[in-house]
């Protein structure tokens, strides 16, 4: 089975399911121009998959930054990405937000409800991920963190009343196929394609997302 990560309007380079994390990270940098950085990784300890950070109760084992200065480590260079993952080939793939994209983070149940509503509205979506901790991240143009609270208020919702948050500068998302311990891997709900290379603005998606989160409370 193949997944597709698109590079140009005409190119579709198939990604084999068994492709290494290193090659996947390089593709994100090279073909989507996303900054990437390696996070923690999973290690076998007494027959259990443990996070390399050493915390037994790690909330997201193998899927968070491995160092405090991760923001300075993030790179959009395929060459640098290849070098970073050569040091730890099983490191998770993390994408900083607030650079080439922001992400709107919602519960999985609300996210799928919103996706169905967006399809009926014929909205153009960017990539969307689904994480093992049952969250979804909708990729949108940078600047969403400044806009989303006011947009939600205009729709009649106090921002704090909805489980909806925009991730921008200083935050990150885990990219497929990063694993969260034994819980599974991050997956694409909407894969990167030539059609969604140009991201929507948060304002285009906020109404169905807020509606879905309101229903999901």
C-alpha contacts under 8 A as a table, 3 or more apart, distances in Angstrom:
res1	aa1	res2	aa2	distance
1	X	16	X	6.96
1	X	17	X	6.54
2	X	14	X	6.10
2	X	15	X	5.73
2	X	16	X	5.12
2	X	17	X	6.05
3	X	14	X	5.93
3	X	15	X	5.22
3	X	16	X	6.65
3	X	17	X	7.15
4	X	12	X	6.40
4	X	13	X	6.13
4	X	14	X	4.78
4	X	15	X	5.64
4	X	191	X	7.21
4	X	192	X	7.23
4	X	193	X	7.10
5	X	12	X	6.54
5	X	13	X	6.16
5	X	14	X	6.67
5	X	15	X	6.79
5	X	27	X	7.66
5	X	28	X	7.99
5	X	31	X	7.69
5	X	191	X	7.13
5	X	192	X	5.42
5	X	193	X	6.09
6	X	9	X	7.79
6	X	11	X	6.25
6	X	12	X	4.74
6	X	13	X	6.14
6	X	31	X	6.65
6	X	32	X	7.39
6	X	192	X	6.11
6	X	193	X	4.78
6	X	194	X	5.51
7	X	10	X	7.93
7	X	11	X	5.74
7	X	12	X	6.41
7	X	13	X	7.31
7	X	30	X	7.89
7	X	31	X	4.29
7	X	32	X	6.08
7	X	193	X	7.79
7	X	194	X	6.90
8	X	11	X	5.08
8	X	12	X	7.45
8	X	31	X	7.45
8	X	194	X	6.15
9	X	194	X	5.01
9	X	195	X	7.60
10	X	194	X	7.45
11	X	194	X	7.87
12	X	193	X	7.75
12	X	194	X	7.78
15	X	19	X	6.75
15	X	24	X	7.90
16	X	19	X	5.33
19	X	23	X	6.55
19	X	24	X	6.88
20	X	23	X	5.30
20	X	24	X	6.33
20	X	89	X	7.73
21	X	24	X	5.05
21	X	25	X	6.07
21	X	85	X	7.75
21	X	89	X	6.64
21	X	90	X	6.47
21	X	91	X	7.42
21	X	92	X	7.39
21	X	93	X	7.18
21	X	177	X	7.49
22	X	25	X	5.20
22	X	26	X	6.22
22	X	81	X	7.53
22	X	82	X	6.10
22	X	85	X	5.32
22	X	86	X	7.18
22	X	89	X	6.10
22	X	90	X	7.92
23	X	26	X	5.02
23	X	27	X	6.20
23	X	82	X	7.38
24	X	27	X	5.05
24	X	28	X	6.41
25	X	28	X	5.21
25	X	29	X	6.48
25	X	36	X	6.68
25	X	78	X	7.96
25	X	81	X	6.66
25	X	82	X	7.67
25	X	93	X	6.34
26	X	29	X	5.23
26	X	30	X	5.90
26	X	77	X	8.00
26	X	78	X	4.89
26	X	79	X	7.61
26	X	81	X	5.79
26	X	82	X	6.08
27	X	30	X	5.02
27	X	31	X	5.38
27	X	32	X	7.28
27	X	78	X	7.38
28	X	31	X	5.61
28	X	32	X	5.19
28	X	33	X	6.41
28	X	34	X	5.71
28	X	35	X	7.71
28	X	36	X	7.43
29	X	32	X	5.86
29	X	33	X	4.64
29	X	34	X	4.88
29	X	35	X	5.91
29	X	36	X	6.62
29	X	75	X	7.66
29	X	76	X	5.00
29	X	77	X	5.99
29	X	78	X	5.33
29	X	81	X	7.49
30	X	33	X	5.58
30	X	34	X	7.79
30	X	76	X	7.44
30	X	77	X	6.95
30	X	78	X	5.32
32	X	197	X	7.55
33	X	76	X	6.00
33	X	100	X	7.72
34	X	76	X	5.77
34	X	95	X	7.19
34	X	100	X	6.26
35	X	74	X	5.73
35	X	75	X	4.77
35	X	76	X	4.16
35	X	77	X	7.66
35	X	95	X	6.06
35	X	96	X	6.58
35	X	99	X	7.74
35	X	100	X	7.63
36	X	74	X	5.17
36	X	75	X	5.44
36	X	76	X	6.39
36	X	81	X	7.11
36	X	93	X	6.70
36	X	94	X	5.77
36	X	95	X	4.84
36	X	96	X	6.82
37	X	70	X	7.14
37	X	73	X	6.26
37	X	74	X	4.54
37	X	75	X	6.51
37	X	81	X	7.28
37	X	84	X	7.77
37	X	93	X	6.24
37	X	94	X	5.44
37	X	95	X	6.52
37	X	96	X	7.88
38	X	65	X	7.18
38	X	66	X	7.54
38	X	84	X	7.03
38	X	85	X	6.71
38	X	91	X	5.43
38	X	92	X	5.55
38	X	93	X	5.28
38	X	94	X	6.09
39	X	62	X	7.19
39	X	63	X	6.16
39	X	64	X	5.30
39	X	65	X	4.27
39	X	66	X	4.89
39	X	67	X	7.87
39	X	91	X	5.49
39	X	92	X	4.88
39	X	93	X	6.29
39	X	94	X	6.27
40	X	51	X	6.75
40	X	52	X	5.73
40	X	53	X	6.65
40	X	61	X	7.64
40	X	62	X	4.73
40	X	63	X	5.79
40	X	64	X	5.72
40	X	65	X	5.91
40	X	66	X	4.86
40	X	91	X	5.44
40	X	92	X	5.88
41	X	51	X	5.92
41	X	52	X	5.42
41	X	61	X	7.46
41	X	62	X	4.09
41	X	63	X	6.84
41	X	90	X	5.87
41	X	91	X	4.54
41	X	92	X	5.77
42	X	49	X	5.84
42	X	50	X	5.46
42	X	51	X	4.81
42	X	52	X	5.78
42	X	61	X	6.89
42	X	62	X	4.97
42	X	90	X	7.52
42	X	91	X	7.81
42	X	181	X	6.75
43	X	48	X	7.96
43	X	49	X	5.48
43	X	50	X	5.21
43	X	51	X	6.16
43	X	52	X	6.09
44	X	47	X	5.82
44	X	48	X	5.39
44	X	49	X	4.72
44	X	50	X	6.15
45	X	48	X	5.13
45	X	49	X	6.27
45	X	50	X	6.31
49	X	181	X	6.17
49	X	182	X	6.86
50	X	54	X	7.34
50	X	56	X	6.89
50	X	61	X	6.47
50	X	62	X	7.57
50	X	181	X	6.89
51	X	54	X	5.95
51	X	55	X	6.85
51	X	56	X	7.52
51	X	58	X	6.90
51	X	61	X	4.49
51	X	62	X	4.87
51	X	181	X	7.26
52	X	55	X	7.97
52	X	61	X	7.78
52	X	62	X	6.67
53	X	58	X	7.97
53	X	66	X	6.94
55	X	58	X	5.13
58	X	61	X	5.39
60	X	63	X	5.48
60	X	64	X	6.55
60	X	180	X	5.62
60	X	181	X	7.06
61	X	64	X	7.32
61	X	180	X	5.42
61	X	181	X	4.95
62	X	91	X	7.43
62	X	92	X	6.34
62	X	178	X	7.90
62	X	179	X	6.60
62	X	180	X	5.86
62	X	181	X	6.07
63	X	92	X	5.62
63	X	93	X	7.75
63	X	94	X	7.61
63	X	174	X	6.58
63	X	178	X	6.69
63	X	179	X	6.62
63	X	180	X	5.81
64	X	92	X	7.61
64	X	94	X	7.48
64	X	174	X	7.74
65	X	68	X	7.22
65	X	70	X	6.33
65	X	94	X	7.64
66	X	70	X	7.43
67	X	70	X	5.60
69	X	72	X	5.72
69	X	73	X	6.78
70	X	73	X	4.96
70	X	74	X	6.39
71	X	74	X	5.50
71	X	96	X	7.25
71	X	170	X	7.31
74	X	95	X	7.88
74	X	96	X	7.25
75	X	78	X	7.99
75	X	80	X	6.85
75	X	81	X	6.65
76	X	80	X	7.95
76	X	81	X	7.57
77	X	80	X	5.26
77	X	81	X	6.10
78	X	81	X	4.99
78	X	82	X	6.11
79	X	82	X	5.22
79	X	83	X	6.42
80	X	83	X	5.02
80	X	84	X	6.14
81	X	84	X	5.07
81	X	85	X	6.30
82	X	85	X	5.46
82	X	86	X	6.12
83	X	86	X	5.07
83	X	87	X	6.85
84	X	87	X	5.67
84	X	88	X	7.26
85	X	88	X	5.11
85	X	89	X	4.88
85	X	90	X	7.58
85	X	91	X	6.84
86	X	89	X	5.41
88	X	91	X	5.64
92	X	174	X	7.50
92	X	178	X	5.17
92	X	179	X	7.27
93	X	174	X	6.04
93	X	175	X	5.56
93	X	176	X	7.42
93	X	177	X	7.78
93	X	178	X	5.99
94	X	172	X	6.50
94	X	173	X	5.77
94	X	174	X	4.51
94	X	175	X	5.76
95	X	172	X	5.34
95	X	173	X	5.33
95	X	174	X	6.18
95	X	175	X	6.63
96	X	99	X	6.92
96	X	169	X	7.51
96	X	170	X	7.27
96	X	171	X	5.94
96	X	172	X	4.08
96	X	173	X	6.49
97	X	100	X	7.18
97	X	101	X	5.71
97	X	102	X	4.90
97	X	103	X	6.74
97	X	142	X	7.86
97	X	167	X	6.23
97	X	168	X	4.76
97	X	169	X	5.65
97	X	170	X	7.03
97	X	171	X	5.57
97	X	172	X	5.02
97	X	173	X	7.07
98	X	101	X	5.71
98	X	102	X	5.10
98	X	142	X	5.47
98	X	143	X	7.10
98	X	167	X	7.27
98	X	168	X	3.97
98	X	169	X	4.02
98	X	170	X	7.19
98	X	171	X	7.49
99	X	102	X	7.19
99	X	142	X	6.41
99	X	168	X	7.73
99	X	169	X	7.04
100	X	141	X	7.16
100	X	142	X	6.38
101	X	139	X	6.20
101	X	140	X	5.61
101	X	141	X	4.92
101	X	142	X	4.70
101	X	168	X	7.80
101	X	199	X	7.85
102	X	139	X	5.89
102	X	140	X	5.34
102	X	141	X	5.82
102	X	142	X	4.79
102	X	143	X	6.89
102	X	144	X	6.17
102	X	145	X	7.57
102	X	166	X	6.96
102	X	167	X	5.66
102	X	168	X	5.01
102	X	169	X	7.98
103	X	137	X	5.56
103	X	138	X	5.21
103	X	139	X	4.52
103	X	140	X	5.80
103	X	144	X	7.66
103	X	166	X	5.72
103	X	167	X	5.10
103	X	168	X	6.91
103	X	173	X	7.93
104	X	136	X	7.96
104	X	137	X	5.37
104	X	138	X	5.03
104	X	139	X	6.63
104	X	140	X	7.39
104	X	144	X	7.84
104	X	164	X	6.97
104	X	165	X	5.77
104	X	166	X	4.41
104	X	167	X	6.14
104	X	202	X	7.93
105	X	135	X	6.78
105	X	136	X	5.74
105	X	137	X	4.68
105	X	138	X	6.68
105	X	164	X	5.74
105	X	165	X	5.29
105	X	166	X	6.06
105	X	167	X	7.05
106	X	110	X	6.60
106	X	111	X	6.07
106	X	135	X	5.79
106	X	136	X	5.45
106	X	137	X	6.66
106	X	163	X	6.13
106	X	164	X	4.92
106	X	165	X	6.91
106	X	209	X	7.88
106	X	213	X	7.30
107	X	110	X	5.40
107	X	111	X	6.01
107	X	134	X	6.21
107	X	135	X	4.56
107	X	136	X	6.03
107	X	163	X	7.01
107	X	164	X	7.76
107	X	213	X	7.61
108	X	111	X	4.85
108	X	112	X	6.21
108	X	130	X	7.02
108	X	134	X	4.99
108	X	135	X	4.66
108	X	136	X	5.27
109	X	112	X	5.56
109	X	113	X	6.42
109	X	134	X	7.89
109	X	216	X	7.13
110	X	113	X	5.07
110	X	114	X	6.04
110	X	209	X	7.23
110	X	212	X	4.87
110	X	213	X	5.22
110	X	215	X	7.62
110	X	216	X	5.84
111	X	114	X	5.04
111	X	115	X	6.12
111	X	135	X	7.88
111	X	136	X	6.00
111	X	209	X	6.96
111	X	212	X	7.13
111	X	213	X	7.91
112	X	115	X	4.92
112	X	116	X	6.34
113	X	116	X	5.35
113	X	117	X	6.40
113	X	212	X	5.93
114	X	117	X	4.98
114	X	118	X	5.98
114	X	208	X	5.30
114	X	209	X	5.34
114	X	211	X	7.69
114	X	212	X	5.50
115	X	118	X	5.02
115	X	119	X	6.15
116	X	119	X	5.16
116	X	120	X	6.48
117	X	120	X	5.19
117	X	121	X	6.28
117	X	208	X	6.41
118	X	121	X	4.89
118	X	122	X	6.00
118	X	123	X	5.39
118	X	205	X	7.75
118	X	208	X	6.63
119	X	122	X	4.89
119	X	123	X	6.28
120	X	123	X	7.89
123	X	204	X	7.73
123	X	205	X	7.85
124	X	196	X	7.23
124	X	200	X	6.81
125	X	190	X	7.95
125	X	196	X	6.28
125	X	199	X	7.05
125	X	200	X	6.34
126	X	138	X	6.87
126	X	139	X	5.49
126	X	140	X	6.47
126	X	190	X	7.40
126	X	192	X	7.27
126	X	196	X	4.91
126	X	197	X	7.05
126	X	198	X	7.20
126	X	199	X	5.04
126	X	200	X	6.27
127	X	138	X	6.43
127	X	139	X	5.58
127	X	188	X	7.36
127	X	189	X	7.60
127	X	190	X	5.03
127	X	191	X	5.39
127	X	192	X	5.19
127	X	196	X	6.81
128	X	136	X	6.82
128	X	137	X	5.45
128	X	138	X	4.58
128	X	139	X	6.03
128	X	188	X	5.94
128	X	189	X	5.30
128	X	190	X	4.82
128	X	191	X	6.81
129	X	136	X	5.46
129	X	137	X	5.18
129	X	138	X	6.83
129	X	175	X	7.50
129	X	176	X	7.69
129	X	186	X	6.78
129	X	187	X	5.67
129	X	188	X	4.51
129	X	189	X	5.27
129	X	190	X	6.83
129	X	191	X	8.00
130	X	134	X	6.78
130	X	135	X	5.88
130	X	136	X	4.53
130	X	137	X	6.69
130	X	186	X	5.80
130	X	187	X	5.29
130	X	188	X	6.04
130	X	189	X	5.89
131	X	134	X	5.46
131	X	135	X	5.36
131	X	136	X	6.28
131	X	185	X	6.82
131	X	186	X	4.51
131	X	187	X	6.48
132	X	135	X	7.35
132	X	179	X	7.93
132	X	180	X	6.51
132	X	183	X	5.80
132	X	184	X	5.57
132	X	185	X	6.08
132	X	186	X	6.09
133	X	183	X	7.68
137	X	173	X	7.84
139	X	199	X	6.99
139	X	200	X	7.91
140	X	144	X	7.27
140	X	199	X	5.30
140	X	200	X	5.25
140	X	201	X	5.49
140	X	202	X	5.75
141	X	144	X	6.82
141	X	199	X	5.63
141	X	200	X	6.05
141	X	201	X	5.17
141	X	202	X	6.81
142	X	145	X	7.98
142	X	168	X	7.08
143	X	146	X	5.76
143	X	147	X	6.74
143	X	168	X	7.23
144	X	147	X	5.05
144	X	148	X	5.71
144	X	166	X	6.09
144	X	167	X	7.67
144	X	168	X	7.07
144	X	201	X	7.56
144	X	202	X	5.62
145	X	148	X	5.75
145	X	149	X	7.63
145	X	165	X	7.87
145	X	166	X	4.96
145	X	167	X	6.28
145	X	168	X	5.73
146	X	149	X	7.20
147	X	150	X	5.79
147	X	151	X	6.14
147	X	202	X	7.55
147	X	203	X	7.79
148	X	151	X	4.98
148	X	152	X	6.04
148	X	165	X	7.76
148	X	166	X	6.71
148	X	202	X	7.06
148	X	203	X	7.66
148	X	206	X	7.48
149	X	152	X	5.23
149	X	153	X	6.32
149	X	159	X	5.60
150	X	153	X	5.02
150	X	154	X	6.25
151	X	154	X	5.16
151	X	155	X	6.55
151	X	203	X	7.06
151	X	206	X	7.19
152	X	155	X	5.17
152	X	156	X	6.70
152	X	157	X	5.62
152	X	158	X	6.94
152	X	159	X	5.95
152	X	206	X	7.28
152	X	207	X	7.89
152	X	210	X	6.83
153	X	156	X	5.09
153	X	157	X	5.03
153	X	158	X	5.62
153	X	159	X	6.44
154	X	157	X	7.34
155	X	207	X	7.24
155	X	210	X	7.99
157	X	161	X	6.87
157	X	162	X	7.53
158	X	161	X	5.42
158	X	162	X	7.41
159	X	162	X	5.85
159	X	164	X	7.84
160	X	163	X	7.51
162	X	210	X	7.31
162	X	213	X	5.99
162	X	214	X	6.32
162	X	217	X	7.35
163	X	213	X	6.34
163	X	217	X	7.89
164	X	210	X	7.41
164	X	213	X	6.99
167	X	171	X	5.84
167	X	172	X	7.15
168	X	171	X	5.72
168	X	172	X	7.68
174	X	178	X	6.44
174	X	186	X	7.09
175	X	178	X	5.89
175	X	186	X	6.34
175	X	187	X	7.73
176	X	179	X	7.97
176	X	185	X	6.81
176	X	186	X	4.73
176	X	187	X	5.20
176	X	188	X	6.80
177	X	185	X	5.56
177	X	186	X	5.40
177	X	187	X	6.37
178	X	185	X	5.39
178	X	186	X	5.56
179	X	182	X	7.57
179	X	183	X	7.42
179	X	184	X	5.47
179	X	185	X	3.98
179	X	186	X	6.21
180	X	183	X	5.55
180	X	184	X	5.76
180	X	185	X	6.06
180	X	186	X	7.70
181	X	184	X	6.77
188	X	191	X	5.14
192	X	196	X	6.36
192	X	197	X	6.92
193	X	196	X	5.48
193	X	197	X	6.29
194	X	197	X	5.27
195	X	198	X	7.47
196	X	199	X	6.16
200	X	204	X	6.46
200	X	205	X	7.62
201	X	204	X	5.53
201	X	205	X	7.28
202	X	205	X	5.48
202	X	206	X	5.92
203	X	206	X	5.39
203	X	207	X	7.66
204	X	207	X	7.40
205	X	208	X	6.07
205	X	209	X	6.29
206	X	209	X	5.04
206	X	210	X	5.79
207	X	210	X	5.29
207	X	211	X	6.06
208	X	211	X	5.03
208	X	212	X	6.03
209	X	212	X	5.17
209	X	213	X	6.15
210	X	213	X	5.08
210	X	214	X	6.01
211	X	214	X	5.08
211	X	215	X	6.28
212	X	215	X	5.09
212	X	216	X	6.10
213	X	216	X	4.87
213	X	217	X	6.36
214	X	217	X	5.55
